[in-house]
Amino acid sequence: MPSELQKKLDYVNAYRENRLKAAQDVLENPSLFSELVSICFSPEDKNNHKACWILEFVSYEELHWLQPHLDFFCLNLKILKDESSMRPIAKVVQLLVKSHYKKNENSISLSENNLQDIIEASFDWLINDVKVATKAYSIRTLYVLGNHYDWIHPELKVIIDKDFGDHSAAYKAVAKEVLKKIK
């Protein structure tokens, strides 16, 4: 028997308004959050990509809800293969990393293992054949991480320089922005 969350996800479509409504349902019912995270990393679930869309919107409001799930979340980044799942999760990863390095009372605390999983997934998304939005989030995430791991910026620069000519204007805009900051 499908859960309450699964029933809600069955009715979600790509329209932003529709995704926001589903996210609002989760925000109003925090007990649904653990199941949402679980579905995000269940590629065999037909609603997997929809759960990822919703997690992105929930994370804008309540990123700290992910704190108890970070080991699971980060460890499973590499299992995502569907473009519709990767893009929103890459955005959540960017939010997590930015929060981790903000260091205030609301900051997310990522372990060294979490950070290594994020670095690995971000580089994988950057060098593999995935859509531009996922690559753009990965570039920005790696830039932030490169401020704390001195080997990342040189590697990031090499990849961006090598791939620059093969990508769209959107990729080039993010690449230029980050390259300017690195130099």
Secondary structure, 3 states (H helix, E strand, C coil): CCCHHHHHHHCCCCCHHHHHHHHHHHHHCHHHHHHHHHHHCCCCCCCHHHHHHHHHHHHHHHHHHHHHHHHHHHHCHHHCCCHHHHHHHHHHHHHHHHHHHHCCCCCCCCCHHHHHHHHHHHHHHHHCCCCHHHHHHHHHHHHHHHCCCCCHHHHHHHHHHHHHHHCCHHHHHHHHHHHHHHC
